[in-house]
Amino acid sequence: MKKITQLLILPLIAIAMYSCQPPAQKPAEVVQYPEWSKDAVLYEVNIRQYTPEGTFKAFETHLPRLKELGVEILWIMPIGPISEKNRKGSLGSYYAVKDYKGINPEFGTLEDFKNLVNKAHELGFKVIIDWVANHTGWDNQWITDHPEWYTKDSTGAIIPPNPDWSDIADLNFDSQPMRRAMIDAMDYWVKETDIDGFRCDVAWGVPQDFWEAATASLDSIKPVYMLAEDEDHPALLEKAFESNYAWKLHHIMNEVAQGKKSAQDIATYFAESANKYAAGSFPMQFITNHDENSWQGTEYERMGEAVKAMAVFTFTVPGIPLIYTGQEAGLNKRLLFFEKDSVDWSNLEMQQFYQKLIQLKKDQAALWNGAAGGPLSIVETTLPAKVLAFTREKDNSQVFSIFNLTDQPVDAILQLPNAGNYKEYFSEETKTLEKGTTVKLDKWGYKIFVRI
C-alpha cells in the first residue's frame, strides 16, 4: 500500500481565480510517489517501429540522444511475445500477450532487455514497461492450463472483452489464483530486470483492489511509478497509481484546435476538476501517444497549426508530460499498429523545441508534478473565449503562461492581481506585468513568463 503523509492544501488564491487543487478545511492524505518522478517527463518507446531492426539493441543506440533531450522515464510498450492465434495483421498487437514472463523474439532476448535497462539506468533514466492485466492472447498457456481464469459466456466459451477486440481473451478477476499469478509475474520483472514501474493497459477494466494489492507487492521490492490508462476511476489514484490519463482535457485540446471549443472550455475544465485528483497524484498530459497516433491521427492531423501551442500547454499545466516515439522528429504519419512501419529520424526538427520545454519544467519547481509543483490559477483577460492565461507558483518559482487559442492575432489585457518583473522564456525578453498590461499574441501564439 502506498505510504501517505499529511499536506495542507493551499486555499484559493483570489476570488477571480480557479485552482486545480481542491480547497480543503482539513489535512488531506497525499500519495507518495518516487522522488525521481517529481520533475520527470515521460517518453513512450515503440520498440517495433523505433528502428528498422525493431530491437532492444537498436533502440539502445538512441539513449544518448534521449538523454540530451532531457526525458527521464522511458515507458516501453509491451515486451512480451505476441499470440499467433486470432492475430491481427502479420505481426499482431503488442497487447495480445502470449507469455507474461517471456520476451518478444522480434525485440531480442531477456539478456538484451536487461542490458537495455542497465544502460538506461547508467545514463540516469528510469524504465517502466507496459502491463496488460485485463486480457491475454488466445494461445497464452493460461488458457490451456487454467480456463477457469477467463470470462465465459452462457455456453462456457471464453470470450474477448468486446467483439472488436477479437485477438484477446478476457480474464476473470473473480479468480484469486489468477490474481496471484498475475502479481507474481509483475514482481518477476522488477526482481529480474530491475525496472522501475508499469504503465497499466485498460486499468479501468481491472478491479481496484487488485491494483492495490499489486502495487503493495511491487513497493515491497522497490518504490515504483504506476501509470493507469484510465481517467474515470479516481479511486485508483488513492493507493495504487500515481498518475492517470488526462483524456478529457486532451479531447478538449483537439476540439479547441479544430475551432469546436474555446479557451473558456479549458478554464471551465480546470474549475470543474478541482476535486478530481487525490492530493499528490497527477495526470499524464499529452498531444499524442500510440493509440492517438495510429487510430485518431497524428497531432498535425488533429491540431494543425496549434501543435506547438498545445505541446507547450501540456508542459505548463499540472501533470507529467508525455513525448511519444517520433514526436521530436515531427512525425507526421500514422504508424501502422499490426505491421512494421519504421519512424524516419532523418530530421529532428522538434528535438530542440522539446528539449527547451523539458528544461523549463526541470528549472521551475512551480511546474513540477503532483505535490512537488504549484496549483494552477486562471488569470482573467479581456478575451476569455480566445485567450487562456494562468499562473503556477511554488516556493520561489512563479510561471505565468498565456495562450492565444485561435487562428487570429489578438491583443489581450491581463488582470494579474500582483505586478512583477518577468522574463519571457522563449524570447528572453524582460517585461513588467501588472493588472491592465496588454500582451500581443500571434495566431496560436503563446508566451511563458518566468518571474525574476
C-alpha positions as CSV (number, residue, x, y, z in Angstrom):
1,M,0.0,0.0,0.0
2,K,1.3,3.4,-0.8
3,K,2.7,5.3,2.1
4,I,0.8,8.5,2.8
5,T,1.6,11.8,4.6
6,Q,-0.3,14.9,5.5
7,L,-0.3,18.1,3.5
8,L,-2.3,21.2,4.0
9,I,-3.9,22.2,0.7
10,L,-3.5,25.9,-0.2
11,P,-6.7,28.0,-0.1
12,L,-8.0,29.6,-3.2
13,I,-5.6,32.5,-4.1
14,A,-8.1,35.0,-5.3
15,I,-11.8,35.3,-6.0
16,A,-11.1,35.8,-9.7
17,M,-9.0,32.7,-10.0
18,Y,-9.6,28.9,-10.2
19,S,-7.3,26.4,-8.5
20,C,-6.8,23.0,-9.9
21,Q,-6.1,21.7,-6.4
22,P,-9.0,21.3,-4.1
23,P,-9.6,23.8,-1.3
24,A,-9.7,21.9,2.0
25,Q,-10.6,22.6,5.6
26,K,-8.5,19.7,7.0
27,P,-5.3,18.0,6.1
28,A,-5.5,15.6,3.1
29,E,-3.7,12.3,2.6
30,V,-1.0,12.7,-0.1
31,V,0.1,9.9,-2.4
32,Q,3.8,9.4,-2.1
33,Y,5.5,8.9,-5.5
34,P,9.1,8.1,-6.1
35,E,11.3,11.2,-5.6
36,W,12.7,10.8,-9.1
37,S,9.3,11.3,-10.7
38,K,8.7,14.8,-9.2
39,D,10.1,16.8,-12.2
40,A,10.2,14.0,-14.8
41,V,8.9,13.8,-18.4
42,L,7.7,10.5,-19.8
43,Y,8.9,9.2,-23.1
44,E,6.9,6.4,-24.8
45,V,9.1,3.9,-26.7
46,N,7.6,1.9,-29.6
47,I,10.4,-0.7,-30.0
48,R,8.9,-2.3,-33.1
49,Q,8.7,1.0,-35.1
50,Y,11.7,2.8,-33.5
51,T,14.3,1.5,-35.8
52,P,14.5,-0.6,-39.0
53,E,15.7,-3.5,-36.8
54,G,13.0,-3.1,-34.3
55,T,15.1,-4.5,-31.4
56,F,16.2,-3.5,-27.9
57,K,19.8,-3.3,-29.1
58,A,19.0,-1.0,-31.9
59,F,16.9,1.3,-29.7
60,E,19.8,1.4,-27.2
61,T,21.8,3.5,-29.6
62,H,19.2,6.3,-29.2
63,L,19.7,6.6,-25.5
64,P,22.4,9.3,-25.6
65,R,20.1,11.4,-27.8
66,L,17.2,10.9,-25.4
67,K,19.5,11.8,-22.5
68,E,20.3,15.1,-24.3
69,L,16.6,15.6,-24.9
70,G,16.1,15.5,-21.2
71,V,13.4,12.9,-20.7
72,E,13.7,10.8,-17.6
73,I,11.2,8.0,-17.6
74,L,11.2,5.6,-20.5
75,W,7.8,3.8,-21.0
76,I,8.5,0.8,-23.2
77,M,5.4,-0.6,-24.9
78,P,4.7,-4.3,-24.2
79,I,7.8,-6.5,-24.4
80,G,6.1,-10.0,-24.2
81,P,5.7,-12.4,-27.0
82,I,2.6,-11.8,-29.1
83,S,0.0,-14.5,-29.6
84,E,-0.4,-16.0,-33.0
85,K,-3.9,-17.4,-32.6
86,N,-6.5,-14.9,-33.9
87,R,-3.7,-12.4,-34.5
88,K,-4.5,-9.2,-36.3
89,G,-2.2,-8.3,-39.2
90,S,1.1,-10.2,-39.8
91,L,2.8,-9.1,-36.6
92,G,-0.2,-8.8,-34.2
93,S,-0.9,-6.4,-31.4
94,Y,1.6,-5.8,-28.6
95,Y,-1.3,-6.1,-26.2
96,A,-2.2,-9.8,-27.1
97,V,0.3,-11.3,-24.6
98,K,1.3,-14.9,-25.1
99,D,3.5,-15.2,-22.0
100,Y,3.7,-12.8,-19.1
101,K,7.3,-13.8,-18.2
102,G,8.5,-14.0,-21.8
103,I,10.2,-11.7,-24.3
104,N,9.0,-10.9,-27.8
105,P,11.7,-12.6,-30.0
106,E,11.2,-9.8,-32.5
107,F,12.8,-7.5,-30.0
108,G,15.7,-9.7,-28.8
109,T,16.4,-11.8,-25.7
110,L,15.9,-11.4,-22.0
111,E,19.6,-10.6,-21.7
112,D,19.2,-7.9,-24.4
113,F,16.4,-6.3,-22.3
114,K,18.4,-6.5,-19.1
115,N,21.3,-4.8,-20.9
116,L,19.0,-2.0,-22.1
117,V,17.6,-1.4,-18.6
118,N,21.2,-1.4,-17.2
119,K,22.4,1.0,-19.8
120,A,19.4,3.3,-19.3
121,H,20.0,3.3,-15.5
122,E,23.7,4.1,-16.1
123,L,22.6,7.2,-18.0
124,G,20.1,8.3,-15.4
125,F,16.9,7.0,-16.9
126,K,14.1,5.1,-15.2
127,V,12.3,2.4,-17.1
128,I,8.7,1.3,-16.9
129,I,7.0,-1.3,-19.1
130,D,3.5,-1.7,-20.4
131,W,1.5,-4.2,-18.5
132,V,-1.6,-5.9,-19.8
133,A,-3.6,-7.3,-16.9
134,N,-7.1,-7.2,-18.4
135,H,-6.7,-9.9,-21.0
136,T,-4.3,-12.3,-22.7
137,G,-3.7,-13.6,-26.2
138,W,-5.6,-16.7,-27.3
139,D,-2.6,-19.0,-27.1
140,N,-1.4,-17.9,-23.7
141,Q,-0.6,-21.1,-21.7
142,W,-3.1,-19.9,-19.1
143,I,-6.0,-20.7,-21.4
144,T,-4.9,-24.3,-21.6
145,D,-3.8,-24.8,-18.0
146,H,-6.5,-22.7,-16.3
147,P,-9.5,-22.0,-18.5
148,E,-11.4,-21.1,-15.2
149,W,-9.3,-17.9,-15.1
150,Y,-11.2,-16.5,-18.0
151,T,-14.5,-14.8,-18.6
152,K,-17.0,-17.2,-20.3
153,D,-20.4,-16.8,-22.0
154,S,-23.5,-18.8,-21.2
155,T,-22.3,-21.7,-23.2
156,G,-19.0,-21.9,-21.3
157,A,-16.9,-20.4,-24.1
158,I,-14.1,-18.0,-23.3
159,I,-14.9,-14.5,-24.8
160,P,-13.0,-11.4,-25.7
161,P,-13.6,-8.2,-23.6
162,N,-15.7,-6.9,-26.5
163,P,-16.4,-8.1,-30.1
164,D,-13.9,-5.7,-31.7
165,W,-11.0,-7.0,-29.5
166,S,-11.2,-10.4,-31.2
167,D,-7.5,-11.1,-30.8
168,I,-7.6,-11.3,-27.0
169,A,-9.4,-13.3,-24.3
170,D,-10.9,-11.6,-21.2
171,L,-9.5,-12.5,-17.8
172,N,-11.9,-13.1,-14.8
173,F,-10.6,-11.3,-11.7
174,D,-13.0,-13.3,-9.5
175,S,-10.3,-15.9,-9.7
176,Q,-7.9,-15.5,-6.8
177,P,-5.3,-17.9,-8.1
178,M,-5.2,-15.9,-11.4
179,R,-4.6,-12.7,-9.4
180,R,-1.7,-14.3,-7.5
181,A,-0.2,-15.5,-10.8
182,M,-0.5,-12.0,-12.3
183,I,1.1,-10.3,-9.3
184,D,3.9,-12.9,-9.3
185,A,4.6,-12.0,-13.0
186,M,4.7,-8.3,-12.3
187,D,7.1,-8.9,-9.4
188,Y,9.2,-11.0,-11.7
189,W,10.1,-8.1,-13.9
190,V,11.1,-5.8,-11.1
191,K,13.2,-8.5,-9.4
192,E,14.7,-10.0,-12.6
193,T,15.3,-6.9,-14.7
194,D,15.2,-4.0,-12.1
195,I,12.6,-2.0,-14.0
196,D,11.1,1.0,-12.1
197,G,7.3,0.6,-12.6
198,F,4.5,0.0,-15.0
199,R,2.1,1.7,-17.4
200,C,-1.1,-0.4,-16.9
201,D,-3.2,-1.0,-20.0
202,V,-7.0,-0.9,-19.6
203,A,-6.6,-0.2,-15.9
204,W,-10.2,0.7,-15.7
205,G,-11.2,-2.9,-16.7
206,V,-9.4,-4.4,-13.7
207,P,-10.7,-4.2,-10.1
208,Q,-9.2,-1.6,-7.8
209,D,-8.4,-4.0,-5.1
210,F,-6.2,-6.0,-7.5
211,W,-4.2,-2.9,-8.4
212,E,-3.8,-2.0,-4.8
213,A,-2.5,-5.5,-3.9
214,A,-0.2,-5.5,-6.9
215,T,1.3,-2.1,-6.0
216,A,1.8,-3.1,-2.4
217,S,3.7,-6.2,-3.6
218,L,5.8,-4.1,-6.0
219,D,6.6,-1.4,-3.5
220,S,7.9,-4.1,-1.1
221,I,10.6,-4.8,-3.7
222,K,11.4,-1.2,-4.6
223,P,9.5,2.1,-4.9
224,V,7.8,2.0,-8.3
225,Y,5.9,4.5,-10.5
226,M,2.5,3.4,-11.7
227,L,0.6,5.0,-14.6
228,A,-3.0,3.9,-15.2
229,E,-4.6,4.0,-18.6
230,D,-7.8,5.4,-17.0
231,E,-9.5,8.7,-16.1
232,D,-12.9,7.8,-14.8
233,H,-11.9,5.9,-11.7
234,P,-10.1,8.4,-9.4
235,A,-10.0,6.0,-6.5
236,L,-7.3,4.1,-8.4
237,L,-5.0,7.1,-7.5
238,E,-5.5,6.7,-3.8
239,K,-3.3,3.7,-3.2
240,A,-2.5,2.0,-6.5
241,F,-1.3,4.6,-9.0
242,E,0.5,7.9,-9.0
243,S,-0.9,9.0,-12.4
244,N,-3.6,8.5,-14.9
245,Y,-4.5,9.9,-18.4
246,A,-6.0,13.4,-18.8
247,W,-8.2,12.1,-21.6
248,K,-10.9,14.7,-21.2
249,L,-8.5,17.6,-21.4
250,H,-6.8,16.0,-24.4
251,H,-10.1,15.8,-26.3
252,I,-10.9,19.4,-25.4
253,M,-7.5,20.5,-26.7
254,N,-8.3,18.7,-30.0
255,E,-11.6,20.4,-30.3
256,V,-10.1,23.9,-29.4
257,A,-7.5,23.4,-32.2
258,Q,-10.4,22.5,-34.6
259,G,-12.4,25.5,-33.7
260,K,-15.1,23.5,-32.0
261,K,-14.4,24.7,-28.4
262,S,-12.7,27.7,-26.9
263,A,-10.3,28.8,-24.3
264,Q,-13.2,29.2,-21.9
265,D,-13.9,25.5,-22.2
266,I,-10.4,24.8,-20.9
267,A,-10.8,27.2,-18.0
268,T,-14.1,25.6,-17.2
269,Y,-12.4,22.1,-17.2
270,F,-10.0,23.2,-14.5
271,A,-12.7,24.7,-12.4
272,E,-14.8,21.6,-12.6
273,S,-11.9,19.2,-12.0
274,A,-10.8,20.8,-8.8
275,N,-11.6,17.8,-6.6
276,K,-10.7,15.2,-9.2
277,Y,-7.3,14.1,-8.0
278,A,-6.1,12.5,-4.8
279,A,-3.7,15.0,-3.3
280,G,-0.2,14.3,-4.6
281,S,-1.4,12.3,-7.6
282,F,-1.3,13.8,-11.0
283,P,-2.4,13.2,-14.6
284,M,-0.3,12.5,-17.7
285,Q,-0.6,15.3,-20.3
286,F,-0.1,14.6,-24.0
287,I,-0.8,15.7,-27.5
288,T,-0.2,12.2,-28.9
289,N,0.5,8.6,-27.9
290,H,0.5,5.2,-29.6
291,D,-3.3,5.0,-29.6
292,E,-3.9,8.5,-30.8
293,N,-1.3,8.3,-33.5
294,S,-2.4,5.0,-35.0
295,W,-6.2,5.3,-34.7
296,Q,-7.2,9.0,-34.3
297,G,-4.4,10.6,-36.4
298,T,-1.2,12.5,-35.8
299,E,-1.1,15.6,-33.8
300,Y,-0.8,17.5,-37.0
301,E,-4.0,16.0,-38.4
302,R,-5.9,16.7,-35.2
303,M,-4.4,20.0,-34.1
304,G,-2.9,21.6,-37.3
305,E,-1.2,24.9,-36.6
306,A,-1.9,24.6,-32.9
307,V,0.5,21.8,-32.3
308,K,3.3,23.8,-30.7
309,A,0.9,25.8,-28.5
310,M,-0.8,22.6,-27.3
311,A,2.6,21.0,-26.6
312,V,3.7,24.0,-24.5
313,F,0.4,23.8,-22.8
314,T,1.0,20.2,-21.7
315,F,4.3,21.2,-20.2
316,T,2.9,24.1,-18.2
317,V,-0.4,22.7,-16.7
318,P,-0.3,20.3,-13.8
319,G,0.7,16.8,-14.7
320,I,3.6,14.8,-16.2
321,P,4.1,15.5,-19.9
322,L,4.5,12.7,-22.4
323,I,6.5,12.6,-25.6
324,Y,5.7,9.7,-28.0
325,T,8.2,7.9,-30.3
326,G,8.9,10.3,-33.2
327,Q,7.3,13.3,-31.8
328,E,10.6,15.1,-31.5
329,A,11.2,14.2,-35.2
330,G,8.0,15.9,-36.3
331,L,6.4,12.5,-37.1
332,N,3.6,13.3,-39.4
333,K,2.2,9.9,-40.3
334,R,0.1,7.3,-38.6
335,L,2.3,4.4,-37.6
336,L,0.8,1.0,-38.5
337,F,-0.2,-1.0,-35.5
338,F,0.0,-4.6,-36.6
339,E,2.8,-4.3,-39.2
340,K,6.3,-3.0,-39.4
341,D,6.4,0.8,-40.1
342,S,9.7,2.4,-39.0
343,V,10.0,6.0,-37.9
344,D,12.1,8.3,-40.1
345,W,14.7,10.0,-37.8
346,S,16.4,12.0,-40.6
347,N,15.1,15.3,-39.4
348,L,15.0,16.0,-35.7
349,E,13.2,19.3,-36.3
350,M,11.3,19.3,-33.0
351,Q,14.1,18.0,-30.8
352,Q,15.4,21.4,-29.7
353,F,11.8,22.7,-29.1
354,Y,11.0,19.8,-26.7
355,Q,14.5,20.0,-25.1
356,K,13.8,23.6,-24.2
357,L,10.3,22.7,-22.7
358,I,11.8,19.9,-20.7
359,Q,14.5,22.3,-19.3
360,L,11.8,24.8,-18.4
361,K,10.0,22.1,-16.4
362,K,13.1,21.0,-14.6
363,D,14.2,24.5,-13.8
364,Q,10.9,25.7,-12.4
365,A,9.6,24.0,-9.3
366,A,6.2,25.6,-10.0
367,L,5.8,23.2,-12.9
368,W,6.8,20.0,-11.1
369,N,4.5,17.0,-10.8
370,G,1.9,16.4,-8.0
371,A,2.5,18.0,-4.6
372,A,6.0,19.0,-5.7
373,G,4.6,21.6,-8.1
374,G,2.3,24.5,-7.7
375,P,-1.5,24.8,-8.3
376,L,-2.9,26.3,-11.4
377,S,-4.8,29.6,-11.1
378,I,-6.7,31.1,-14.0
379,V,-5.9,34.8,-14.7
380,E,-8.8,36.8,-16.2
381,T,-8.3,38.5,-19.5
382,T,-10.5,40.7,-21.7
383,L,-10.7,37.8,-24.2
384,P,-11.8,34.8,-22.2
385,A,-13.1,32.9,-25.2
386,K,-9.8,33.4,-27.1
387,V,-7.1,33.6,-24.6
388,L,-6.1,31.3,-21.7
389,A,-3.9,32.7,-19.0
390,F,-2.8,31.1,-15.8
391,T,-0.1,31.2,-13.1
392,R,1.6,28.4,-11.1
393,E,3.7,29.2,-8.1
394,K,5.8,27.1,-5.7
395,D,8.2,28.4,-3.2
396,N,10.4,30.9,-5.1
397,S,9.3,29.8,-8.6
398,Q,6.4,31.5,-10.4
399,V,5.5,30.9,-14.0
400,F,2.8,32.8,-15.9
401,S,1.5,31.2,-19.1
402,I,-0.7,32.8,-21.7
403,F,-2.0,31.2,-24.9
404,N,-3.9,32.6,-27.9
405,L,-6.2,29.6,-28.8
406,T,-7.4,31.0,-32.1
407,D,-6.2,31.3,-35.6
408,Q,-6.2,35.1,-35.5
409,P,-3.7,37.5,-33.8
410,V,-5.0,39.1,-30.5
411,D,-4.3,41.8,-28.0
412,A,-5.2,40.6,-24.6
413,I,-5.5,42.8,-21.5
414,L,-4.4,40.9,-18.4
415,Q,-5.9,41.1,-14.9
416,L,-2.9,39.9,-13.0
417,P,-3.5,40.7,-9.3
418,N,0.1,41.5,-8.5
419,A,2.7,43.3,-10.5
420,G,6.1,41.7,-11.2
421,N,9.1,41.5,-13.4
422,Y,9.3,38.6,-15.7
423,K,11.5,37.1,-18.4
424,E,9.7,35.5,-21.4
425,Y,11.2,32.1,-21.6
426,F,11.5,31.7,-25.4
427,S,12.5,35.2,-26.5
428,E,14.3,36.1,-23.2
429,E,12.6,39.5,-23.3
430,T,12.2,41.0,-19.8
431,K,8.8,42.7,-19.0
432,T,6.9,44.1,-16.1
433,L,3.5,42.6,-15.9
434,E,0.7,44.1,-13.9
435,K,-3.1,44.4,-13.9
436,G,-4.0,46.1,-17.2
437,T,-0.9,45.0,-19.1
438,T,-1.7,44.3,-22.8
439,V,0.0,41.3,-24.4
440,K,0.1,40.8,-28.2
441,L,-0.1,37.2,-29.4
442,D,0.2,35.8,-32.9
443,K,-2.4,33.2,-34.0
444,W,-1.9,30.1,-31.8
445,G,0.7,32.2,-30.1
446,Y,2.0,31.7,-26.5
447,K,4.3,33.4,-24.1
448,I,5.7,31.8,-20.9
449,F,6.8,34.3,-18.4
450,V,9.2,33.3,-15.5
451,R,9.3,35.7,-12.6
452,I,12.7,37.2,-11.9
